[in-house]
Amino acid sequence: MDKVSESAKQDLKEGLKLYNTENNVGLKNAWNIIQAEMHCCGVTDYRDWYPVLGDNVVPDRCCMEHSQDCGRNSNNTNLVWKTGCYEKVMTWFEDNKHIPGAVGMCVLIIQILGMAFSMTLFQQIHRTGKKYDA
């Protein structure tokens, strides 16, 4: 599992490079929302942004108190979230793993009911002897 985790972190860090590119507004918004809501910054920590945005620069959503251009000088590490988002998201999934399970079970039940109703319909049509002409 550790190899998968490291590979995921590396892919996310590669994805950071697309943050300020054109036609990637959705990616930028996703990072901003995750960082603001989960109180985190970067993949492993706030320094992940330095190769992307420049030395000592992080997105404004990494700031503990969001304001315009607050991420321009992240030398003062007391103003930005230090924890990486990968850790926070994995913790969230661990705490909420019952939700995807419940959704999966609901889909499974709907699928089984659909098959049962289609079999019943098939039997009814077959008993009456009616044929469907296309």
N, C-alpha and C positions, 0 to 999 in steps of 0.2 A: 504493500500500500504506500510505502514511503516513496518508491520510484514514481508512482502515479501522482502523488502529491507534489513532488519536485517538478515533474513534467508540467503539471497544471500551473504551478507558480511561474515557470519559465514562459509558458504560452501567454499567461496574463501579462507578464512584463513586456513581452513582445507586442502585445496588444496596446500597451500604454503609448507606444510610438504613434498610433493612429489617433490619439486623443485630439490633437489640434489640426488634423487634416480636413480638407474639404469633403463633403458628402458623408461625414461620420458624426452627424449631430446626435443620432441615437446613442452611439457609443459614449460620446461626451456626456450626454444627459444621464445615462446609466451610471457612469462613474461618479458624477456629481451627486446623484440621489443616494447611491450606496454609501459614499463617504460622509454625506451630511446625516443620513438616518442612522448609520451604524457607528458614527464617531470613530472613523478610521481614516487612514491615509496611505495610498499606494497598495502594493501587493503584500510585501513583508513589512515595510515601514515607509515613512515619508520620504526617505532618500531615494526611493525607486523613481521618483519624478525628476530628479536632478538631470539624468541624461536626456530626458525628453524636453523639459521646459527650461533648463539652464540651472547653473549652480544656485543653490539656496532659493529656488522657486518651486512652489507647489500650487496646485489649484486652490482657489479661494475657499472651496468647500472643505478643504482640509483644516481650516482654521476653527478653533474652538468657538470663537465669536465671529460669525461670518460678516465680513464687510468687503467693500470693493478694494481690490488689490492687497488684501491682507496677506496673501500667500507670496507676495513679491520678495519678502525678506524673511525666510524661514530660519534665519540664524538663531532667533529667539525661539527655541524649541518648546517653550512653555505656552506658545500661542497656537500650536498645531497639534493634531492628534498624532500620537507616536505609534500606535498599534496599527499593524497592517490589516487590510480588508479581508485577505484570504482567511486569516485566523477567525475573524469575526463572522464571516459568512459560513465557515465550516461549523462553528459553534452554534449558529442559528439553525443550520440544517440538523445538527445533532439534537437540539432542543425541540425541533418541530418535525421530526421524521415521521410522526404519526399522521400528519396531514397528507403527504403524498400516498401513504398507505391507504388511508380512508378514501381518497379520490380514486385510487386504483381499484379498490373493492367495489365502489359504486359503479364504475365503468364495467367491471366484470359482471355484476348483477344485472345491469341493463343489457349487456350482450347475451347473457343466458336467457333472460326473459324474452328478448327479441327472437332468439332461436326457438324457444318453446312456442311462442305465438305463431311464428312462421310454420312450424311443424303442424300445429293445430289447424291453421288455415289450409295448408296443403292437404291434410286428411279430409277436411270438410269438402274441399273442391273435388277431391278424388272420389269420395263417397257419392256425391251427387252425379258424378259421371260427366260433368260439364268439361268441355275442352276449351282451351283458349286458342283462338286462331289469330295468328299474327299477320 
